[in-house]
Amino acid sequence: MWTGFLIDTELALSYTAVMYKGGEPMPTRLASLAIGIGDIDCVYHMARPELISSVEESGNEDQLDMVNTLISGKRLRDISDLPFDLVS
């Protein structure tokens, strides 16, 4: 599994977006990337639907709250959104 950082720079806006793409299975670890360091704008997960359903099945309310917080705060996105976000 490949994980890494992508940097997308739009010169017209003078803005750099730093994104992380990966497959981390623990929402709290994803939160440390998406929220904790402050340098990453968004985490793109390669299996976000599966992550959500597995956390729901686990019954761990803390992890479920973290996933919901990341999604509602637009910090955790599906990898299929990446190409559309890069063009917009």
C-alpha positions as CSV (number, residue, x, y, z in Angstrom):
1,M,0.0,0.0,0.0
2,W,1.4,3.4,-1.0
3,T,1.0,6.4,1.3
4,G,2.4,9.8,1.0
5,F,2.0,13.5,0.8
6,L,0.8,15.4,-2.2
7,I,1.3,19.1,-2.7
8,D,-1.0,21.0,-5.1
9,T,0.0,24.6,-5.7
10,E,-2.3,27.0,-7.6
11,L,-0.1,30.0,-8.6
12,A,-3.0,32.3,-9.3
13,L,-4.3,32.1,-5.8
14,S,-0.9,31.8,-4.1
15,Y,-2.2,28.9,-2.1
16,T,-0.7,25.6,-1.3
17,A,-2.9,22.6,-0.3
18,V,-1.2,19.8,1.5
19,M,-3.0,16.5,1.4
20,Y,-2.2,13.0,2.7
21,K,-3.5,9.9,1.0
22,G,-3.4,6.6,2.7
23,G,-5.2,3.7,4.2
24,E,-4.8,4.1,7.9
25,P,-7.5,1.9,9.7
26,M,-7.7,3.8,13.0
27,P,-9.7,7.1,13.0
28,T,-7.8,8.5,15.9
29,R,-4.5,8.2,13.9
30,L,-6.2,9.8,11.0
31,A,-7.3,12.6,13.3
32,S,-3.7,13.2,14.4
33,L,-2.9,13.8,10.7
34,A,-6.0,15.7,9.7
35,I,-6.3,17.8,12.8
36,G,-3.3,17.4,15.0
37,I,-0.4,18.9,13.0
38,G,-2.3,21.6,11.3
39,D,-0.2,21.5,8.1
40,I,-2.5,19.0,6.3
41,D,-5.6,20.4,4.7
42,C,-7.3,17.1,4.0
43,V,-6.8,13.3,4.3
44,Y,-7.9,11.2,1.4
45,H,-8.6,7.6,2.4
46,M,-8.4,4.8,-0.1
47,A,-11.2,2.8,1.6
48,R,-13.4,5.5,3.4
49,P,-16.7,3.6,3.0
50,E,-15.2,0.5,4.4
51,L,-13.6,2.4,7.2
52,I,-16.9,3.9,8.2
53,S,-18.8,0.6,8.1
54,S,-16.1,-1.2,10.1
55,V,-16.0,1.5,12.7
56,E,-19.9,1.3,12.9
57,E,-19.7,-2.5,13.2
58,S,-17.1,-2.3,16.0
59,G,-19.4,-0.4,18.2
60,N,-16.6,1.9,19.4
61,E,-18.4,5.2,20.0
62,D,-15.1,7.2,20.4
63,Q,-13.8,6.0,17.0
64,L,-17.3,6.6,15.4
65,D,-17.4,10.1,16.8
66,M,-13.9,10.8,15.5
67,V,-14.9,9.6,12.0
68,N,-18.0,11.7,12.0
69,T,-16.0,14.7,13.2
70,L,-13.4,14.3,10.4
71,I,-16.1,13.9,7.7
72,S,-18.3,16.8,8.9
73,G,-15.2,19.0,9.1
74,K,-14.2,18.0,5.6
75,R,-10.9,16.6,6.8
76,L,-11.5,13.0,5.7
77,R,-12.4,12.5,2.1
78,D,-12.6,9.5,-0.2
79,I,-9.7,8.9,-2.6
80,S,-12.2,9.1,-5.5
81,D,-12.7,12.8,-4.7
82,L,-9.0,13.6,-5.2
83,P,-9.0,14.0,-9.0
84,F,-12.0,16.4,-8.9
85,D,-10.5,18.4,-6.1
86,L,-7.2,18.8,-8.0
87,V,-9.0,20.2,-11.0
88,S,-11.2,22.6,-9.1
